[in-house]
């Protein structure tokens, strides 16, 4: 495997990273969860969607927590808050902050970010993981068998060459059972395998923090079986993309054929008028 370049995240902006056409774990998960056509439209379609939806509050909060935990010195230069945006003064202050390129949070969001990042810093397992290392590291490499260029942007790489991935979740979402379900649902095992390949790291740790008091935190790594499955998914996705590029076709759900469907296994037939 050839390592193309390793860049310090302080010199490569997130916008520049996302604009690069190398394939990320998010791209591969998009293909697996939907189809190649969806990936092509997200990544390669020059027209793009006609409507651009504003960033959701959930996504905005997640990004703010990441900034506060991973880059606390940068947080105040990227985020601000206004006590009341309904007033004339509040509207003017929000406009000023936005003109400076800052994301504007409301007071509740601002306080919540501080409390969550404080909980991470105080946690006996999670806190020390962020004591040494670098945040937001962008990495590119050539995938050996597909020939495609890949990329990843790690939340944190510490001095032991461990990758630390910070995730926020709702109440109860950091429990072992709930987060194991999230791993399967969102293909986090693919992400871990993809990142470890790019960094040539031997360890990948999830730090999962809940966005509700008392901000429970779970710290997890995947077993080898899960990582092997994630690597297999990555390989399948990359070779599917390489095949699409070669054939110049990006199939959708039907892949050119009308499909016949059957009722799902959980469906129970009930005749008309039958009692539940």
C-alpha positions, 0 to 999 in steps of 0.5 A: 500500500502506498501512502500518498500524503499525510497532512496536519489538519490545521493546514487542510480545512474540512472544506478542502478535505470534503471537496477532494474526490478521493473516497472516504468511509462516508462515501462507502457507507452511502453506497452500501446503505443505498446504491452506486447511483446515490453515491454518484449523485452525492459525489460526482453529479455536477448539477447537484440538488436544486434545494439545499437544506440548512444544517440540522440542530443535531448535526450542528451540535455534534460539530460544536462538541467536536470542536470544543473537545478536539480543538478548544483553542479554535472553538471560540473563533468558530462558534458564538452565541446570542442571548436572544435572536428575537430582539433587534440587538440579538439579530444584529449580533447574530448577523455580525457573528455570521459575517465573521464566519462563525456558527451561532448557537443559542444559550442552551446549546452553548451551555450544553456544549461546555457541559458535554466537553467538560464531561469528556475531559473529566472522564477517567478513560476518555479524558486521557485519550485526548491528552497527547496527539493531534486533531482532525488529521487528513490522510490520503492513500492508494488502495492496493487492489481497487486502484482507487485513492482513498481518504480519511479525516481522523478526529484524533490520532494520539502519540501511540498511533491510536485513532480516537473517534468521538461520537455524540448520541442521545440519552442511553445511546452510549450503552454497550447494547445501544452503541453496538446496534449503532455500529451495525446500523451506521457501518461504524466497523467499516469506518474503523477498518478504513481509517486504520488502513489509511493511518496504518494504525493498530487500534481504533477507539470510539468515545461515545458521549450522550447529549443529556444529563449526566452525559454518560460516556462509553469507550469502546473498541471493536473485536477482530471479527467486527474489524474483519467484516468492516474491511470486507465491506470496504473492499466490496464497496471500493471494487464496486466503485471501480467497476462502475467507473470502468463501465461508466454506469452507476446502478440504482436500486433496480439495476435496470430490472423490475424486481418482484417483492414479497411481504416482509417476514414480520407481516401477519396476514389478517382477513378483512373484518378479523379481530386484532 
